[in-house]
């Protein structure tokens, strides 16, 4: 399934995020070997780092490890070797660590090595040449993830989400895999977190313990694969974590066409100077399994494409709704004296505080204006044009279907930006919408509908507003010239001027002005989202 088909399927993804993402955006972020080299230097060893690596690798080859496991096994054995000597050096006073004493190590059974690593990754700086727009797109992508799974220790992911005031439920290590969770807006840090040094996975012993629980990770994800695509970011195809997960998937997935797995699992790969996204289906003969690679140097475009997925509420809002409902059920305890509250996603924090204070509440989910009744025209226009998302697409289309077939009220984005067939509306509403599309669905039809005396060509809105024509005629002139005028100027005029004029015209019952503005806003919608088709 091509990436665009994933967007059309409109299901929030599961993101696996590896160290390649931190290395892409964070200053001096080390890869695994670079990290081990830096700690080797703190030990004052007389031998050379790579000489020791060669020695360990020879031992592993003699043990007849599989070829694809040798480098990984070498790294984790080196990590164990360094940890043992680093901890001994700390206990003997040869190494000091701010915030850690030998008493702490003894009483809390803390590895000095892991404590130091946690401190090392606890702070970071963005690369000086980082693309601010790409970072912004990355944050948006994170906000659209149903579940995020990472092997990174740092807090870069949490910090990006925090800037959007999104706080996912975080699980560290095997925490959470045994629990009944909500499965929305969750962050799993498989290899540990800098806030908990004990959780860090780096040595041979750590990975042996982690591997015992690896099937829990796969089982957790497999339960979501029916609905959610899986996207790997910042991982190499040869990464042992990726290989292990793909192996678990291939063994546990039911018998199916190989293409199905390729439709579900995507691995992004950095390809220098590749400005497009090149998709390629890859088959692993060892696993009898397929997945799709996404090769690009344009990660902003990749993020933006995936971020087009929109199921109405964000995963974080869904998580908060479900959490609140659970709290309401638990706290009510059969109490019949309950307040009824109609709540929108913007009011969740206030409601949660009420519940904590012991208030007994029954909640209807939605917006106070739009939950049980259709919106009024002005409210619909503002919500639609300003993209406030207070109105669910099904409610919006029911509203449109109740108008006359010739009435121009914008709805193109509901048809062109999502899978129209999946929107929960009645067959009658769908029939009416298709009839409306047939009658009004092209921009040229709307332009041709303006009065003949408005067929005068202009290049800018300023030229039109500077004329002495009536206000309604000026709106028709803008509609006639909407293809000629810079889109940003049109966009700003609609949002900052036309909407206010429309509200005033509606209140004052200025029929001619309201009609002209309606036609202009409808034309703007088709210009922005494209002609609609049945």
C-alpha positions in Angstrom: 0.0 0.0 0.0 1.6 3.3 -1.0 2.1 5.9 1.7 -0.8 8.0 0.3 -3.1 5.1 0.7 -2.2 4.9 4.4 -3.3 8.5 4.7 -6.5 7.7 2.9 -7.1 4.8 5.3 -6.9 7.5 8.0 -5.7 5.5 11.0 -3.2 7.1 13.4 0.2 5.3 13.2 2.4 3.5 15.6 5.8 5.1 15.5 9.1 3.4 16.3 11.8 6.1 16.8 15.5 5.2 17.0 18.7 7.0 17.7 19.0 8.2 14.1 16.3 10.8 14.9 18.2 12.1 17.9 21.4 12.1 15.9 19.6 14.1 13.1 18.4 16.9 15.4 20.7 17.0 18.5 24.2 18.4 18.7 27.1 16.0 19.1 24.7 13.1 19.6 26.8 9.9 19.6 26.1 6.6 17.9 26.7 3.4 20.0 30.4 3.0 19.1 31.1 6.7 19.7 29.4 6.4 23.2 31.6 3.4 24.1 34.7 5.1 22.9 34.0 8.1 25.1 33.6 6.0 28.2 36.7 3.9 27.3 38.7 7.1 27.5 37.5 7.7 31.1 39.0 4.4 32.2 42.7 5.2 31.4 43.1 1.7 29.9 46.6 1.0 28.6 45.2 -1.0 25.6 43.5 0.4 22.5 39.7 0.5 22.3 39.6 -1.1 18.9 42.1 -3.7 19.8 39.7 -4.8 22.6 36.8 -4.8 20.1 38.8 -7.0 17.7 39.6 -9.4 20.6 35.9 -9.6 21.6 34.8 -10.0 18.0 37.2 -12.9 17.5 35.7 -14.6 20.6 32.2 -14.1 19.2 33.1 -15.5 15.8 34.6 -18.6 17.5 31.3 -19.1 19.2 29.7 -19.3 15.8 27.2 -16.4 16.2 25.1 -15.6 13.2 26.8 -13.0 10.9 24.1 -10.3 11.4 24.5 -10.7 15.2 28.3 -10.3 15.5 28.6 -6.5 15.6 25.7 -6.2 18.0 27.2 -8.9 20.3 30.6 -7.1 20.2 29.1 -3.9 21.3 27.1 -5.3 24.2 30.1 -7.3 25.5 32.2 -4.2 25.3 29.6 -2.3 27.2 29.7 -4.9 29.9 33.5 -4.8 30.1 33.4 -0.9 30.4 30.6 -1.0 33.0 32.5 -3.4 35.2 35.7 -1.3 35.2 33.9 2.1 35.3 31.9 1.0 38.4 35.1 -0.3 40.1 36.9 3.0 39.3 34.1 5.0 40.9 34.1 2.8 44.0 37.9 3.2 44.3 37.6 7.0 44.0 39.4 7.2 40.6 36.2 8.6 39.0 33.8 11.0 40.6 30.2 11.7 39.5 28.2 14.7 40.5 25.1 13.7 42.5 26.3 10.2 43.2 28.0 8.7 46.3 29.2 5.2 47.1 26.5 5.2 49.8 23.9 5.7 47.0 25.4 2.9 45.0 25.4 0.6 48.0 21.9 1.4 49.3 20.1 1.8 46.0 22.0 -0.7 44.0 22.8 1.8 41.3 25.3 1.3 38.5 27.6 4.3 38.5 28.1 3.7 34.7 24.4 3.9 34.0 24.0 6.9 36.4 26.7 8.7 34.4 25.0 7.8 31.1 21.7 9.1 32.4 23.4 12.4 33.2 25.1 12.5 29.8 21.8 12.2 27.9 19.7 14.3 30.3 20.6 17.6 28.6 21.0 18.3 24.9 21.1 21.1 22.4 19.6 21.2 18.9 22.0 21.2 16.0 22.9 24.7 14.9 21.8 24.0 11.3 18.5 22.2 12.2 15.6 23.0 10.0 13.0 24.7 12.2 10.2 23.9 9.7 11.2 20.2 9.7 11.2 20.2 13.5 7.7 21.7 13.5 6.5 19.0 11.1 8.1 16.3 13.3 6.2 17.6 16.4 3.0 17.5 14.4 3.7 13.9 13.4 4.4 12.9 17.0 1.0 14.4 18.0 -0.6 12.1 15.4 1.0 8.9 16.8 -1.4 6.5 18.5 1.6 4.8 20.2 5.3 5.8 20.2 7.9 3.2 20.9 11.6 4.2 21.2 14.9 2.7 22.2 16.3 6.2 23.0 17.2 7.2 26.5 16.9 11.0 26.0 13.7 13.1 26.5 13.7 14.7 23.0 10.3 13.1 22.1 8.6 14.1 25.4 10.0 17.6 25.1 8.6 18.0 21.6 5.2 16.9 22.6 5.3 19.0 25.7 5.7 22.1 23.5 2.3 21.1 22.1 0.9 20.6 25.6 0.6 16.9 25.0 1.7 14.6 27.8 1.4 10.9 26.7 1.3 8.1 29.3 4.9 7.0 29.6 6.1 3.4 30.2 9.8 2.6 30.8 11.3 -0.9 30.2 8.7 -3.7 30.5 6.4 -1.4 32.5 3.0 -1.3 31.0 3.1 -4.4 28.9 1.4 -6.4 31.6 -1.2 -3.7 32.3 -4.5 -3.1 30.7 -3.8 0.2 29.0 -5.9 2.7 27.0 -3.7 2.2 23.8 -3.9 5.9 22.9 -1.2 8.5 23.3 1.3 6.2 24.9 5.1 6.3 24.9 7.1 3.2 25.5 10.8 3.7 26.2 12.1 0.1 25.8 15.7 0.7 26.6 15.2 3.0 29.6 14.9 6.6 30.4 17.4 9.2 31.7 15.1 9.9 34.7 15.6 6.3 35.9 19.3 5.2 35.5 18.4 1.6 36.6 16.2 1.2 33.5 19.0 1.8 31.0 19.7 -1.2 28.7 23.2 -1.2 27.3 25.2 -4.3 28.5 25.0 -7.9 27.6 23.2 -8.7 30.8 20.7 -5.9 30.2 19.9 -7.2 26.7 19.5 -10.8 27.9 16.9 -9.6 30.4 15.3 -7.4 27.7 15.1 -10.2 25.2 13.0 -12.3 27.7 10.3 -9.6 27.4 10.7 -8.8 23.7 7.6 -10.9 22.8 5.6 -8.6 25.1 6.5 -5.7 22.9 5.5 -7.5 19.7 2.2 -8.8 21.2 1.3 -5.3 22.3 1.9 -3.9 18.9 0.2 -6.8 17.1 -3.0 -6.0 18.9 -3.0 -2.6 17.2 -1.8 -3.6 13.7 -5.4 -4.4 12.6 -6.1 -0.6 12.6 -2.7 1.1 12.7 0.2 1.2 10.3 3.7 0.9 11.8 6.5 3.4 10.8 10.1 3.1 11.8 12.1 6.3 11.9 15.8 6.6 12.8 16.6 2.9 12.4 18.8 1.1 10.0 17.5 -1.9 8.2 20.3 -3.9 9.8 19.5 -2.6 13.3 19.1 -5.5 15.6 16.0 -4.0 17.3 14.3 -3.7 13.9 15.3 -7.2 12.9 14.0 -8.7 16.2 10.7 -7.0 15.9 10.2 -8.0 12.3 11.1 -11.5 13.2 8.5 -11.5 16.0 5.9 -10.0 13.6 6.6 -12.6 10.9 6.2 -15.5 13.4 3.1 -14.2 15.1 1.1 -12.8 12.2 -1.6 -15.1 10.8 -1.0 -16.6 7.4 -1.7 -13.9 4.8 -0.6 -12.6 1.5 3.0 -11.2 1.8 1.8 -7.9 0.4 -0.3 -7.3 3.5 2.7 -7.0 5.8 4.3 -4.6 3.4 1.1 -2.5 3.5 1.4 -2.3 7.3 5.1 -1.7 8.0 7.2 1.1 6.7 10.9 1.9 7.4 12.2 5.4 6.6 15.7 5.5 5.3 18.0 8.5 4.8 19.1 8.8 1.2 21.3 11.9 0.5 20.0 14.4 -2.0 16.8 12.5 -2.6 14.1 15.2 -2.4 11.2 12.9 -3.1 10.0 9.9 -1.2 11.0 6.7 -3.0 9.0 3.7 -1.9 10.2 0.1 -2.4 8.8 -3.2 -1.2 11.5 -5.3 0.4 11.2 -9.0 1.0 13.2 -10.8 3.7 13.6 -14.4 2.5 14.8 -15.4 6.0 11.6 -14.2 7.5 9.2 -14.9 4.6 8.1 -11.3 5.3 7.7 -8.0 3.4 7.9 -4.4 4.4 8.1 -1.0 2.6 11.1 1.3 2.7 10.7 5.0 2.3 14.0 6.5 1.0 14.4 10.2 1.2 16.4 13.2 2.2 13.2 15.3 2.6 12.0 14.2 6.0 9.8 17.3 6.3 7.7 16.1 3.4 7.6 12.6 4.9 6.3 13.9 8.2 3.8 16.2 6.4 2.3 13.4 4.4 1.8 11.1 7.4 0.4 14.0 9.4 -2.5 14.4 7.0 -4.1 11.5 8.9 -6.8 13.1 11.0 -9.5 11.1 12.9 -11.1 14.2 14.4 -9.7 14.1 18.0 -6.0 13.7 18.5 -4.7 10.5 20.2 -4.0 12.6 23.3 -7.6 13.8 23.4 -8.9 10.3 22.9 -6.7 9.1 25.8 -8.0 11.9 28.1 -11.6 11.1 27.2 -11.2 7.4 27.9 -9.4 8.1 31.1 -12.1 10.5 32.3 -14.8 8.1 31.5 -13.1 5.4 33.5 -12.6 7.8 36.4 -16.3 8.8 36.2 -17.4 5.2 36.3 -15.1 4.3 39.2 -16.0 7.5 41.2 -19.8 7.4 40.8 -20.2 4.1 42.7 -23.9 3.9 41.9 -24.6 7.5 43.0 -27.8 8.7 41.3 -27.2 12.3 42.1 -25.1 13.2 39.1 -24.5 16.5 37.3 -24.8 16.3 33.5 -22.0 18.0 31.6 -21.5 18.3 27.9 -17.7 18.6 27.3 -15.5 19.4 24.4 -11.8 18.4 24.0 -10.7 21.9 25.2 -12.4 21.4 28.6 -10.9 18.1 29.6 -8.5 19.5 32.2 -11.2 21.4 34.0 -13.4 18.4 34.1 -10.6 16.2 35.4 -10.1 18.6 38.3 -13.9 18.5 39.1 -13.6 14.7 39.3 -10.6 14.8 41.6 -12.5 17.1 43.9 -15.2 14.5 44.3 -17.9 16.0 42.0 -20.3 13.4 40.6 -20.6 13.9 36.9 -22.1 12.2 33.8 -20.4 13.4 30.6 -21.6 13.7 27.0 -18.7 14.1 24.7 -18.8 16.9 22.2 -19.2 20.6 22.1 -21.9 22.5 24.0 -23.2 24.1 20.8 -23.0 21.2 18.4 -23.4 17.9 20.2 -27.2 17.4 19.8 -28.2 20.1 17.3 -26.8 21.2 13.9 -24.7 24.4 14.0 -26.0 27.7 12.8 -24.5 29.0 9.5 -22.1 31.6 11.0 -20.7 29.1 13.5 -20.3 26.5 10.7 -18.5 29.0 8.5 -16.0 30.0 11.2 -15.3 26.5 12.3 -14.8 25.3 8.8 -12.6 28.2 7.4 -10.6 28.6 10.6 -10.2 24.8 10.9 -11.3 24.8 14.5 -12.5 21.2 14.3 -15.3 21.7 16.8 -17.8 20.1 14.4 -17.4 16.4 13.4 -17.4 15.7 9.7 -20.6 13.7 10.0 -22.4 16.5 11.7 -21.1 19.0 9.1 -22.3 17.0 6.2 -25.7 16.5 7.7 -25.9 20.3 8.0 -24.9 20.7 4.3 -27.4 18.1 3.2 -30.3 20.0 4.8 -29.6 23.0 2.6 -31.0 23.6 -0.9 -29.0 21.9 -3.6 -28.1 25.3 -5.1 -26.9 26.8 -1.8 -23.2 27.3 -1.7 -21.7 26.4 1.7 -18.1 25.0 1.7 -17.6 21.3 2.4 -14.8 20.4 -0.1 -12.3 19.4 2.5 -14.6 16.7 4.0 -14.7 15.1 0.6 -11.2 15.7 -0.7 -9.1 15.5 2.5 -10.4 12.2 3.9 -12.1 9.0 2.8 -15.6 10.2 2.2 -16.9 6.6 2.1 -15.8 6.1 5.7 -17.6 9.2 7.2 -20.6 8.0 9.3 -23.5 9.5 7.5 -26.8 8.2 6.3 -27.3 7.0 2.7 -29.8 9.9 2.2 -27.2 12.4 3.3 -24.6 10.8 1.0 -27.0 10.9 -1.9 -27.7 14.6 -1.3 -24.0 15.5 -1.0 -23.3 13.7 -4.2 -26.1 15.6 -5.9 -24.6 18.9 -4.6 -21.2 17.9 -5.8 -22.6 17.2 -9.3 -24.3 20.6 -9.4 -21.7 22.9 -7.7 -18.5 20.9 -7.4 -16.2 22.9 -9.7 -14.6 26.2 -9.1 -15.3 27.3 -12.7 -19.0 26.9 -12.2 -18.9 29.2 -9.2 -16.8 31.8 -11.1 -19.2 31.7 -14.0 -22.2 32.3 -11.7 -21.1 35.8 -10.7 -23.1 38.6 -12.5 -21.9 39.6 -15.9 -21.1 43.2 -14.8 -18.5 41.7 -12.5 -16.5 40.1 -15.3 -13.7 42.7 -14.9 -10.1 41.5 -14.5 -8.0 42.5 -11.5 -4.7 41.2 -10.2 -4.9 42.1 -6.5 -7.6 42.4 -3.8 -6.3 45.9 -3.0 -7.2 47.0 -6.6 -10.7 45.8 -6.1 -11.3 47.2 -2.6 -10.0 50.6 -3.8 -12.8 50.9 -6.3 -16.1 52.8 -5.6 -18.3 49.7 -6.3 -20.7 48.5 -3.7 -19.5 46.0 -1.1 -21.4 43.1 -2.6 -20.0 43.8 -6.0 -16.5 43.9 -4.7 -17.0 40.4 -3.3 -18.2 39.2 -6.7 -15.2 40.8 -8.3 -12.8 38.9 -6.0 -14.7 35.7 -6.9 -14.4 36.4 -10.6 -10.6 37.0 -10.2 -9.9 34.4 -7.6 -7.5 32.4 -9.9 -5.6 35.5 -10.8 -5.0 36.8 -7.2 -2.2 35.5 -5.0 -3.6 32.7 -2.8 -2.0 34.0 0.4 -3.9 37.3 -0.1 -7.1 35.5 -0.7 -6.6 33.3 2.3 -5.9 36.3 4.6 -8.9 38.3 3.2 -11.3 35.4 3.8 -10.1 34.7 7.3 -9.7 38.3 8.5 -12.3 40.2 6.6 -14.8 38.1 4.7 -15.9 36.0 7.7 -16.6 39.1 9.8 -18.5 40.7 6.9 -20.5 37.5 6.5 -21.5 37.5 10.2 -22.5 41.1 10.0 -24.5 40.6 6.8 -26.3 37.6 8.4 -27.2 39.6 11.6 -28.4 42.6 9.6 -30.1 40.5 7.0 -28.2 42.1 4.1 -29.2 39.5 1.5 -27.1 40.7 -1.4 -23.9 41.0 0.6 -24.5 37.6 2.3 -25.1 35.9 -1.1 -21.9 37.4 -2.6 -19.8 36.5 0.4 -21.2 32.9 0.4 -20.2 32.5 -3.2 -16.7 33.9 -2.5 -16.1 31.6 0.4 -17.3 28.7 -1.6 -14.9 29.5 -4.4 -12.1 29.9 -1.9 -12.8 26.5 -0.6 -12.7 24.9 -4.0 -9.5 26.8 -4.8 -7.9 25.5 -1.6 -9.0 21.9 -1.6 -9.8 21.3 -5.2 -13.0 20.5 -7.2 -15.1 17.9 -5.6 -16.1 14.6 -7.3 -18.9 12.2 -6.6 
